Amino acid sequence: MNALMSSPDNATSTLGRSITTGFKFLAWLNGLGVLLMLFCSMGAIELGLVAAWYRFPLALFLGGLALGALGLLWSYTLQSTLIIQIINGRARRTHWIPLACTLLAYILSLAAFACGCWFFQLLLEALD
């Protein structure tokens, strides 16, 4: 019985670690974008733009952080459904909805980071 339970338990812990690592990666990316926007708006990095121009890229980076946190919230729901399936001893497909929501939130978080970088690049090109 322990040999049967160790394999799904190992798969669940591996899935949980990989999803948590994805959150850390997205949080670092968007967090560094927020710090860059704050440093530019405070004047620590002098670019010659009014601080109001940094609002849109800052909003995109903050939105990316929020979407990453939402994905982490969905990952806990995913892990809970998988643990319940292991305890009950039968596999069901109820974990696909939280998994899809987690992946969607992470993809949108990465897209928000890319859009924030793109708009910041447009601001830098407007300086020239």
N, C-alpha and C positions, 0 to 999 in steps of 0.2 A: 504494500500500500504506500509506503514512503517513496518507493522508486517511481510510482505513478504521479505522486503529488510534487516531487522535486522538479520535474521537467516543466510543468505549467508555472510553478512558482518562480523558477529561474527565468522563464520567458517574460513573466510579468515584471520582475525586478529589472530585467534588461530593458524592457520597453519604458519603464518608469525612469530609468537613468538616462536613456537617450532623449526622452521628451524634456526632462529637466535640463539636460545639456543644451538642447535647442533653445529653451527659454533663456539660459544664461548667455548664450551667444547673441540672441536678439536684444536682450537687455543691455549688454555691453555696447553693441553697435548703436542703438538708439540713444543710450546714455551718453556716449561720446559725442554724438551729434548734438544733443541738448547742451552739453558743456561747451562745445565749439560755438554754438549760437549765443550762449550766455557770455562767453569771453569776448566775442565780437561786439555784442550790444553794450557791454560795460566799457569797452575801449581797451581791454587788455591786449587784444589783437586789433591793431589799427588798420581799418580798410577804407575809411573815408565815406561810409554810408551812414545814414540816419538810423538810429536803433529800431525804428518802426518797420524798416524793411526786413528785419530778421524774424518778424512774427510768423509768417507763413511757413518757412522751413522749421521753425521751432514748434509750431503746432503739429506739423507732420511727424517730427521726431517724438513729441509727447504722445501723439496718437499711436505711434509704433510701440512705445512703452506700454500704453494701456492695452493694446491688442495682444502683446506678449503676455501680460498679466492675465488677460482673459483666457488665452490659450493654456496657461498654467492652471487656471481654475478648472477648465474642462479636462485637463489631464488627470486631476484628482478624481473627477467623476469617472473617467475611463478606468483608472486603477481600481476604484471601488467596485465597478461592475465586473471587472475581471476577477477580483478577489472573491466576490460573491459567487461567481461561476465556479471557481475552484472549490469553494466550501461546499456548494451544492453537488458537485461532482458531475455536472452536465454542462456541455458547451452550448451556448446560445449566441445569437448574433446581436445582442443588445449593446455590445461595446462599439459597434460601428458608428453610431451617432455621435458619442463623445469624441471618438477618434477623428471623425470628419470635421467636427467643430474645432478641435485642437489644431489640426493641420490647416484649416481655413484661417484661423486666427493668426497662426505663425506665418503663413504665406502673405496675409495682408499686412502684418507687421514688417516683414521684409520689404514689401512693396512700398510701405510708408517711408521706410528708411531710404530706399532708392529714390523716391520722389523728393524727399527732403534734400538729399544730396544733389539731385538734378536742379532743383530750384535755387539752392545755394550756389551752384555753378553758374546758373543764369545771372545771379546777383553779381558774381565776380566778373562775368563777361560784360555786364552793364557798366562796370567801372572803367573799362578801356575805351 
